[in-house]
Amino acid sequence: MTDTHPLVWYASGKLAKLSRKALSAFNGASRGDVLIYVPGFVFWEIGLLLKIGRISLQESYRDWAEHLVAQQGFDIAPFTVDITSEAFNYSFDDPFDSVITATAKVFDLALITKDRDISDSGLVDIHW
């Protein structure tokens, strides 16, 4: 499972920002050796970041998203009632952190993230 910032860094070629462990996971997913779930809310957050100009991609958002999920090693983790219910229990300042963390918790997967608030919460295993 991935948080927004590691996926953006990987997609935009800012690989030096990733830990070796995170980069290895993304490279493995690109080869189809491992599966990384991308929470549906990550796609929404990336779209908003593009819209306000905080990030850029080398292709259109739609093309980028379609190319990502067409790869064997990436899949979308849907936003469900279980995830919503779990996210309501969290008190992160950033609502995206709540939903992304809840998605990892419901799927029982480690989360690729450098986010200190999420790491310090102890709610999910961190893969960094």
Order of alpha helices (4+ residues) and beta strands (2+ residues): alpha-alpha-beta-alpha-alpha-beta-alpha-alpha-alpha
